[in-house]
Amino acid sequence: MRYPTRVIGDATLVTNRVVSTSFCRLAAVLGHNNTANDVYIQIHELAAAPSNGAVPRFSVLAFANSPYSFALPAVCDLDACTVCVSSTLATLTAVASTPATIQAILAG
């Protein structure tokens, strides 16, 4: 089944991107890790950037100096969505620089 989609974000290097401040249907996240270290791309169900220590809905590894992308097996309904770059998997540990590009694809 095909869904109408919209892309949020651009090629600006950022530490996080608020994708939606209200209900959304996340289909995929993609971008480029511009650092010399592996990082984790975290999805938080929040309308603003979370503080260090926040627990994400899920995290995905992004290899150093490489593009990353992941599509969800089914769209994920979220009350809000912020994507962050973290140096740790389980909780947010914000990366100090502007490490990555972040684009999100929303369904509907």
N, C-alpha and C positions, 0 to 999 in steps of 0.2 A: 504494500500500500504506500502510495506517495503522499507526503504531507507538504503543504506550502511552507516555505522556510524563510527565515530572515537571518542575516549575519550581523552580529554585534561585535565591534572592535575593528582594529586596523593594525598597521605594521609598526606602531609606536612601541618602543621598549618600555615596559611597566613592571611593577612589582605585584599589582593586582588590577582587576577590572570588574567593576560593578556591571553585571550583565542585565539584571532586571531588579527593580525595587518592588515588584509585585509578582503575582503568579506567572509562571512561565513553564514551557515544556522544552527542556534541554535535550538536544539530539546528538551534539558532538562538540568537541573543543579541539582547536588546533593552534599552532603557532611555531615559534622558534626559540629554543633555549640558547641565548647568546653568551653564556658563561663558560668558563673552563671546567666547571663542575657539574655533575649530575644533580638535578633538582627534582622536586615533586610538584606537579600541578595539582592543586587541591580545589575541590568544589565545595563551597560553603553555602548553606541555605540561609543567607543573610542579605539584607538590603544595603549593607555598607561593609567596608573592609574590616575584617575581624582583628582582634588583638592577638599577639603571640600567645600560644597555648590553646587556642581554639581548636576544637576537633572537627575535621571536615566530614562531609557526607561520604566522600571517597577521594583517594589520591592516586595519581598515575605518575610513573617515573618518566622523566624527560632527560635523555642523555646529553652530555656536554656538547656545545657547539653544533647542535643538530635540530632539525625540525621534529615536531611531535604532532601526533593526531590520535584521537580516539573517538570512536562512534559508540554510542550506547546501544545495546541490543534492542532496547525499546526506549521510547522517549521517557524522560524522567520528569515527573511533575514536581515542581518546587514552588514554595511560597515566595521566594526571592532567590537571587543567585549572584554570588561573587566568586570569581576565580582568582586564586592566589598562587604565587610561587613560593615554595618553602624548601628549606634545606633538610627537613625531616619529614618522615612519612606520616606518623600518627597524629601529630599536632602541628599547628602552624609555628614555624620559626622563620620569620620573614627574612628574605635575602636583602641585604643593605643597598645594593645597587639597583639599577633598572635592568633586570636580567633577561626578560623574555617578551616576545609578542604574544598576545592572547586574542584569539577570535573564538566566539561561540556561535553555534548554529542552533537556533530555536525553531521548533516545529509549531505550526499553526499561526 
